[in-house]
Amino acid sequence: MPDAMTPRGPAAAADESTPRGKDNAADASMSRRDLLAGAAGAFGVAVVAGIPLVADGQGVRAAAAPPVTPIVPVDPTKVPGSPTSPVGARSTFVKPSRTPFGEVTGNSLTPLQDLTGTITPADLHFERHHAGIPLIDPARHTLLIHGLVGTPLMLTVEELRRFPQVTRTYFIECSGNGRAAYREPKPDMTPQKVAGLVSTTEWTGVPLTVLLNEAGATRDATWLLAEGSDACVLTRSIPMRKALDDALVVWAQNGEPLRPEQGFPLRLLLPGWEGNTSVKWLRRLELGTRAWMTRWETSKYTDPLPDGTARQFSFDMDAKSVITAPAFPQVLAKGWWPVTGLAWTGRGMITRVEVSTDGGQAWHDAALSPTGATKAPVRFTHMWEWDGRASVLLSRATDETGYVQPTRAALIKVRGIGTDFHFNPIVGWKVAADGHVTFHGET
């Protein structure tokens, strides 16, 4: 009598009719295992579908499911694959993730070392929150435009989507990106820990100038106040020159609605400027004649200097680069390696990236794979033949204004070690003679 766990159907019938000789026993066992592997994807979907829901303070979320260990077929051409699913998933062998996580007030960094090209998947775009992620019903959300305008506007999300829309690629970088690597560089830092508060997205929305024209912004208006709908009601004063330049009000990223942590349902986007000015969960724009001097631009997002003064409204993100491979914790073998990474600037386009493999004694121009877009990163690559000697890998970016990424010593001389924002010094990686790679905070 067949075992209760024996598969039924054609495959099972073939199994039962196969002679059970010594050579065929292993084949029969492999066939059953491979069939189970083919069904593993479907089983995973069923398991997820049955996960209980728990409250998390922001609505309802799924409780964490125990990981499912896949059964990998010896020959994937001999078994059917998984069925279609409502939402695609990464291969079980590919597991990039943001880190840290679970912070209501804090950040979660993009795993730069796990990405290729320049676009960041929406679910890996870095996070920075001051009061958690609000739960907002897009059907009830509105954007108010008022102050020095001829006709105040109260627009729903659907009404905003009826304006002429554009799709553009820009990076967003937190003004605190690189703080840990600047102040306390440690050998075990990964690219994610060194510079993971930068991400690049294809954004879709309406140019802010279209909305301001619709409201009839007056010539007296020189500033606007952008306000978010999160629990801390983050507000930033924005010069009208930026609002009338390339600012957008966006509702989509990478072809889908904004992720909640990226500002769903609406976000202000100020290309090339420090990330906090791209106010998430946007609900209000007020036009006026001067900066509002909110707590976000007095006690925060100002930069203390050694002479006791502070840099304020330092909006533009300076030219910067980071090598994403080789990087900690890689171990190299002798031979050819692509030294690759990302470079970006808030002042336009990157025109040059140089790579040094000897700690800055000699520099070599890297090949660039530009996006063709302004205020979007480029990926650079320099082929390097490692001969087994201890080495230090560095990268240095130059943008179209002629600005060159500085050394850490030069930045400290101007801004001091206590500077709190806009960290863009040259950094890199040490390669030991045994091939182990560790972080090198250039001095």
C-alpha positions in Angstrom: 0.0 0.0 0.0 1.5 3.4 -1.0 2.7 5.7 1.8 0.2 8.5 2.7 2.9 11.1 1.7 3.5 9.6 -1.7 2.6 12.1 -4.5 -0.3 11.1 -6.6 -0.9 11.7 -10.3 1.3 11.1 -13.4 4.6 11.6 -11.6 3.6 9.3 -8.8 2.4 6.7 -11.3 5.7 6.8 -13.2 7.5 6.4 -9.9 5.5 3.3 -8.9 6.0 1.6 -12.3 9.8 2.2 -12.2 11.8 -0.9 -11.3 13.3 -0.6 -7.8 16.8 -1.7 -8.7 19.9 -0.3 -7.0 20.5 2.2 -9.7 17.0 3.5 -9.8 16.3 3.9 -6.1 18.2 7.2 -5.9 16.5 8.5 -9.1 13.1 7.8 -7.6 14.0 9.5 -4.4 15.4 12.5 -6.3 12.3 12.8 -8.4 10.1 13.1 -5.3 12.5 15.7 -3.8 12.5 17.7 -7.0 8.8 17.7 -7.2 8.6 19.0 -3.7 11.1 21.7 -4.7 8.9 22.7 -7.7 6.0 23.2 -5.3 8.0 25.1 -2.7 7.2 28.5 -4.2 3.5 27.8 -4.1 3.8 26.5 -0.5 5.6 29.7 0.5 2.7 31.8 -0.9 0.2 29.6 1.1 2.2 30.1 4.3 2.3 33.9 3.8 -1.4 34.0 3.1 -2.1 32.3 6.4 0.0 34.7 8.6 -2.0 36.2 11.4 -2.4 40.0 11.5 -1.4 42.1 14.5 -1.8 45.8 15.4 1.3 48.0 15.3 -0.1 51.4 16.1 -0.4 52.5 12.5 -3.1 50.1 11.3 -2.6 46.4 10.7 0.4 44.5 9.6 1.4 40.9 9.1 3.2 39.1 11.9 6.7 37.9 11.0 6.7 34.4 9.4 9.4 31.9 10.0 11.7 31.6 7.1 11.0 28.8 4.6 14.1 26.9 3.6 13.7 26.1 -0.1 14.4 22.7 -1.5 16.6 23.2 -4.5 16.2 20.7 -7.3 19.3 19.0 -8.6 18.2 19.7 -12.2 15.6 22.6 -12.5 14.8 21.5 -16.1 13.2 18.3 -14.8 10.5 19.8 -12.6 7.9 22.4 -13.0 8.6 25.8 -11.4 6.5 27.9 -9.1 3.2 29.3 -10.1 2.4 33.0 -10.8 1.9 35.3 -7.9 0.2 38.6 -7.2 3.4 40.4 -6.3 6.9 39.4 -7.5 9.6 38.6 -5.0 13.4 38.5 -5.1 15.1 35.1 -5.4 15.5 33.4 -2.1 19.2 33.6 -2.6 19.1 37.4 -2.9 18.5 39.2 0.5 19.4 42.9 0.5 17.9 44.8 3.4 17.9 48.3 5.0 19.5 48.6 8.4 19.0 49.4 11.2 15.2 49.1 11.5 12.5 49.4 14.1 13.2 53.1 14.9 10.3 55.5 15.1 12.7 58.4 15.2 15.8 57.5 13.3 16.9 56.1 9.9 17.4 53.0 7.9 20.2 52.8 5.3 20.3 51.6 1.7 22.5 48.6 1.1 24.7 50.3 -1.5 27.0 47.3 -1.8 24.2 45.0 -2.9 23.0 47.2 -5.8 24.0 47.7 -9.4 23.5 50.6 -11.8 22.2 53.8 -10.2 18.4 53.2 -9.5 17.5 52.2 -6.0 14.5 49.7 -5.7 11.7 51.5 -3.9 11.7 49.1 -1.0 15.4 49.7 -0.3 15.3 53.5 -0.5 16.8 54.8 2.7 14.4 56.1 5.4 14.7 59.1 7.8 11.8 59.8 10.2 11.3 62.2 13.1 8.0 60.7 14.4 7.4 57.5 12.5 5.5 56.8 9.3 1.9 58.2 9.3 -1.0 56.2 8.0 -2.8 58.4 5.5 -5.9 57.7 3.4 -5.2 59.2 0.0 -8.9 59.8 -0.6 -9.0 62.2 2.3 -5.6 63.8 1.9 -5.3 67.4 0.5 -2.6 69.9 -0.4 -3.3 73.5 0.6 -1.5 76.3 -1.3 -2.1 79.7 0.3 -0.4 82.9 1.6 0.8 85.4 -1.1 -1.3 83.9 -3.9 -4.2 85.3 -5.9 -6.4 82.2 -5.4 -5.8 79.8 -2.5 -6.0 76.2 -3.6 -7.1 73.0 -1.7 -6.3 70.1 -4.0 -7.0 66.4 -3.6 -4.5 63.8 -4.7 -6.7 63.0 -7.7 -7.0 66.6 -8.7 -3.2 66.9 -8.6 -2.9 63.9 -10.9 -4.9 65.8 -13.5 -2.2 68.4 -13.9 0.5 67.8 -16.6 2.9 65.3 -15.1 6.6 64.6 -15.6 8.9 61.7 -14.8 12.5 62.5 -13.8 15.4 60.7 -12.1 17.0 62.3 -9.1 18.9 61.3 -6.0 17.9 62.2 -2.4 20.6 62.4 0.2 20.1 63.0 3.9 22.3 65.9 5.1 23.6 63.7 7.8 24.8 61.0 5.4 28.4 59.9 6.3 28.4 61.3 9.9 29.6 58.1 11.5 32.4 57.6 8.9 33.5 61.2 9.4 33.6 61.3 13.1 34.3 57.7 14.1 35.6 55.7 11.2 35.8 52.0 12.0 37.4 49.2 9.9 34.2 47.1 9.9 32.0 49.7 8.2 30.3 48.6 5.0 29.3 51.0 2.1 25.8 50.9 3.7 27.1 52.2 7.0 29.5 54.7 5.3 27.1 56.4 2.9 23.7 54.5 2.9 21.6 57.6 3.4 21.5 58.3 -0.3 19.1 56.7 -2.9 18.0 57.4 -6.4 14.5 57.1 -7.8 12.5 57.7 -11.0 10.0 60.2 -9.6 6.6 61.1 -11.2 4.6 64.2 -10.3 3.8 67.8 -11.3 6.3 70.7 -11.5 5.7 72.9 -8.5 5.8 76.0 -10.7 2.6 74.7 -12.5 0.8 74.7 -9.2 2.1 78.1 -8.1 1.0 79.6 -11.4 -2.4 78.0 -10.9 -2.7 79.7 -7.5 -1.4 83.0 -8.8 1.8 83.4 -6.7 2.5 87.1 -6.3 5.8 88.7 -7.1 6.2 89.6 -3.4 6.6 86.0 -2.5 10.2 85.1 -2.0 9.9 82.1 0.4 7.4 79.3 0.9 6.8 77.0 3.9 6.4 73.3 3.2 4.6 71.3 5.9 4.2 67.5 6.3 1.5 65.4 7.9 3.6 63.4 10.2 3.3 63.5 14.0 6.2 66.0 14.3 4.7 68.3 11.5 8.1 68.8 9.9 8.3 72.2 8.2 11.0 73.8 6.1 11.4 77.2 4.6 12.2 77.1 0.9 13.4 80.0 -1.3 11.0 80.7 -4.2 14.0 80.5 -6.6 14.1 76.7 -6.0 10.3 76.4 -6.1 10.2 78.0 -9.6 13.2 76.0 -10.8 13.1 72.2 -10.7 10.9 71.4 -7.6 8.2 68.8 -8.0 5.2 67.6 -6.0 5.4 63.8 -6.6 3.1 60.9 -6.0 5.0 58.0 -7.6 8.4 56.4 -7.6 9.8 53.8 -9.9 6.5 53.3 -11.7 4.3 52.8 -8.6 2.7 55.0 -5.9 5.1 56.4 -3.3 6.0 53.9 -0.5 4.5 55.1 2.9 8.1 55.7 4.2 8.8 57.9 1.2 5.9 60.2 1.7 2.7 58.5 0.4 0.5 60.0 -0.9 2.4 63.2 -1.7 6.0 64.4 -1.3 7.8 67.7 -2.2 10.9 66.9 -4.1 13.8 69.4 -4.3 16.5 67.9 -6.6 20.0 68.2 -5.3 19.1 69.7 -2.0 19.4 68.1 1.4 16.8 65.4 1.9 14.9 67.0 4.8 13.7 69.8 2.5 11.9 67.3 0.3 9.1 67.2 2.8 7.2 63.9 3.0 3.4 63.5 3.5 3.1 67.1 2.1 -0.1 68.8 3.1 0.6 72.6 3.0 2.6 75.2 1.1 2.4 78.8 2.4 4.0 81.6 0.4 5.6 84.6 2.2 8.4 87.2 2.2 10.9 85.6 4.6 12.1 82.3 6.1 9.9 81.0 8.9 12.8 80.0 11.1 11.1 76.9 12.3 12.8 74.5 14.8 13.9 72.4 11.9 16.1 75.2 10.6 17.3 76.6 13.9 17.9 73.8 16.4 18.2 71.3 13.6 19.7 71.2 10.1 22.1 74.0 10.8 25.8 73.3 10.9 28.0 74.5 13.8 31.4 75.8 12.8 34.7 76.1 14.8 34.3 79.9 15.2 31.0 79.6 17.1 28.8 80.5 14.1 26.6 78.2 12.1 25.9 77.5 8.5 22.2 77.9 7.9 20.2 77.1 4.8 23.1 75.1 3.3 20.8 73.4 0.9 23.0 72.1 -1.9 24.5 68.7 -1.5 28.2 68.7 -2.5 30.0 66.4 -4.9 30.6 63.0 -3.4 31.7 59.5 -4.3 31.9 56.1 -2.6 33.5 52.9 -3.8 30.9 50.1 -3.3 33.2 47.2 -4.3 35.7 46.0 -3.3 34.6 46.8 0.3 34.3 45.3 3.7 33.9 42.4 4.3 35.2 41.1 1.0 38.3 39.0 0.7 40.2 39.4 -2.6 42.3 37.0 -4.6 45.1 38.2 -6.8 44.0 39.2 -10.3 41.7 41.7 -12.0 39.0 43.5 -10.0 36.5 46.2 -11.0 36.8 49.1 -8.5 33.2 50.4 -8.8 30.9 52.8 -7.0 28.6 55.8 -7.2 29.2 59.6 -7.5 26.7 62.4 -7.3 26.3 66.1 -6.9 23.5 68.5 -6.0 24.9 71.1 -8.4 24.3 69.4 -11.7 26.3 66.5 -13.2 29.4 64.6 -12.3 32.0 65.1 -15.0 34.9 63.1 -13.6 35.7 60.4 -11.1 39.3 59.5 -10.3 40.4 56.3 -8.5 43.6 55.8 -6.6 44.9 52.3 -5.7 47.9 53.5 -3.7 46.4 55.8 -1.1 46.3 58.9 -3.2 49.8 59.0 -4.6 48.5 58.5 -8.2 45.0 59.0 -9.6 43.4 57.4 -12.7 40.3 58.4 -14.5 37.4 55.9 -14.1 35.0 55.0 -16.8 31.5 56.6 -16.1 28.1 55.2 -16.9 26.1 58.4 -16.7 22.3 58.5 -16.6 22.2 61.6 -18.8 20.2 63.4 -16.1 21.2 66.3 -13.9 21.3 65.7 -10.1 21.4 62.0 -10.7 24.4 59.7 -9.9 26.8 58.1 -12.2 28.3 54.7 -11.7 32.1 54.6 -12.1 34.4 51.7 -12.8 38.2 51.3 -12.8 39.8 48.0 -13.6 42.6 47.1 -11.2 45.0 44.2 -11.2 45.8 43.4 -7.6 49.3 41.9 -7.2 48.9 40.9 -3.5 50.5 43.9 -1.9 48.7 46.0 0.7 46.8 48.8 -1.0 44.4 51.6 -0.3 41.6 52.3 -2.7 40.1 55.9 -2.9 37.7 57.7 -5.2 37.4 61.5 -5.9 34.6 63.2 -7.8 34.5 66.4 -9.7 31.2 68.1 -10.8 30.4 70.4 -13.7 31.0 73.6 -11.5 34.6 72.5 -11.1 34.1 71.5 -7.5 36.4 68.7 -6.4 35.6 66.3 -3.5 37.9 67.3 -0.6 40.0 65.3 1.7 38.9 64.7 5.3 41.7 66.9 6.6 40.7 69.8 4.3 37.0 69.5 5.4 38.0 69.5 9.1 40.1 72.6 8.5 37.2 74.5 7.2 34.3 73.0 9.2 35.8 71.3 12.2 35.3 67.8 13.5 32.0 68.9 15.2 30.2 69.7 11.9 26.9 67.9 11.9 25.8 67.8 8.2 27.1 67.7 4.6 29.9 65.1 5.0 31.6 64.5 1.7 35.3 63.8 2.3 37.3 61.3 0.2 37.0 57.8 1.8 38.0 54.4 0.7 39.1 50.8 1.6 42.3 49.2 2.8 43.3 45.9 1.1 45.6 43.8 3.3 48.2 41.5 1.9 45.9 38.6 2.8 43.1 40.1 0.7 40.9 41.2 3.6 39.2 44.6 2.9 38.4 47.1 5.6 37.1 50.7 5.7 39.6 53.5 5.4 38.5 57.0 6.6 40.9 59.1 4.6 42.9 61.6 6.7 
